[in-house]
Amino acid sequence: MAQHWQEILPIDRYHVAANGLLHEYDRKVLTFLYQPLIGSTCFSLYMTLWAELEENRLWSDSSTHHLLMNLIGMNLKEIYEARLKLEGIGLIKTFVKTDGDGRSFIYKLYPPLNPEQFFLDGMLNIYLYRKIGKNHFARLKRFFTDQLRHEEEEYQDVTKAFQDVFESAKPASLQYLQDISEDIEAGGNMQFIGRNETTPIQIDQSTFDFALLEAGLNESLVPKKALTPKVKTVISNLAFLYNINPIEMKNFILGAIGPNDEIDIDDLRKGARDWYQFVNYDQLPSLINRTQPVAYQVQLTEPKTQEEQLIRSYETLSPLTIFKEISGGVEPTDANLELLEEVMIKYKLPPGVVNVLIDIVMKKTKMQFPKKYVNSVASQWARLQVKTVKDAMELAKNHEIVVNESKKAGKSTNKKPIRKELIPEWFDESSEAAKDASQANKTEDEAKKRAIEEKLKAFRK
């Protein structure tokens, strides 16, 4: 992953554009529905860019990122990270051009989904429900809905049609016959101000193995024509949302197939959601960062040492990838995945810090991932507010984490507890350096001791 200083600099200029006209009602949708998911920093960046756009409606004047930093009180790392989240959730598209004068950007703002699209999205609504809880979710749904009334059914519709009110008069002569297409169109460099349809978030279908899914489905039960583009869109989204593999997805499809060999999307969503809540004790998934946030990355230069290279790996890879690499390519169990998710959500540890935790625990416990041990380390790091990979590694180097191996649950022993420091393999180099330094100090002390003894002998003589 590129570092923020490789992507944007304070002197880089940018324009703000709009994909469609943003309405005042969009502010409420962004405030109450999007902000809980993306955070106040992203919300502030979007609103600031929108404010720059309002003066010129669809295009803003050129500005620098240095001015943007001063306007919202953020550093460049925070702005870059916030921009990535806005891109991921579909509120911004970024375009860049490099020429002799440097780089320039276009930040194209997209309007949020309307309330109906959001609450029926199948992804964002699930994340929001988990984030704010049932009661607040119901309150927001009431805020964005209104009572459906049917009084008009008791009345007679007497509205006149266009042709009943107006008539198109014919010109008296042919002098009116002329080409008016240029007068009607907006013009070569102009566009009408309007609003384009907002597209919901779509997970790339290449991330799901549809070939394996189709191989597992019996043609006589579920024909291939049932997997329409719309159904595939829902399947890839559900697979991402609930971490469902093709074998598991097959069961949900079989439960959602109708009498006409059509897959009921609502039944498919409900089946996946019910299954996830059943195996996760009635909990729903949360929205978390895939890799270490840019604001907490510390290895900004090209790695020169083995330790710096390891820090870069921790900061740019996901916990799932690190877990598989340490395990020799073996997929983590469902219990391991649940524990990783719990650590990131419950203790609010960034992904890079979780990567260090995985390495430490698995190397210390002979490739195991015990829940009690993991929670012990995670809770301590959460109390210490560990946010960077370097801080997590320093804790191990400074012997802050100790393991009492002689104590066992429900048993006692007369032996004194043995304290052992949790030091992973990447600390070996530092340990050797510490031994060398200790040996050098010991030699120096012995030399001083001999010098003092020689002075005492001379004094006695």
Secondary structure, 3 states (H helix, E strand, C coil): CCCHHHHCCCCCEEEEEECCCCCHHHHHHHHHHHHHHHHHHHHHHHHHHHHHHHCCCCECCCEEHHHHHHHHCCCHHHHHHHHHHHHHCCCEEEEEEEECCEEEEEEEECCCCCHHHHHCCCCHHHHHHHHHCHHHHHHHHHHCCCCCCCHHHHCCCCCCCHHHHCCCCCCCCHHHCCCCHHHHCCCCCCCCCCCCCCCCCCCCHHHCCHHHHHHHCCCCCCCHHHCCHHHHHHHHHHHHHHCCCHHHHHHHHHHHECCCCCECHHHHHHHHHHHHHHHCCCCCCCCCCCCCCHHHCCCCCCCCCHHHHHHHHHHHCCHHHHHHHHCCCCCCCHHHHHHHHHHHHHCCCCHHHHHHHHHHHHHHCCCCCCHHHHHHHHHHHHHCCCCCHHHHHHHHHCCCCEEECCCECCECCCCCCCEEECCCHHHHHHHHHHHHHHHHHHHHHHHHHHHHHHHHHHHHC
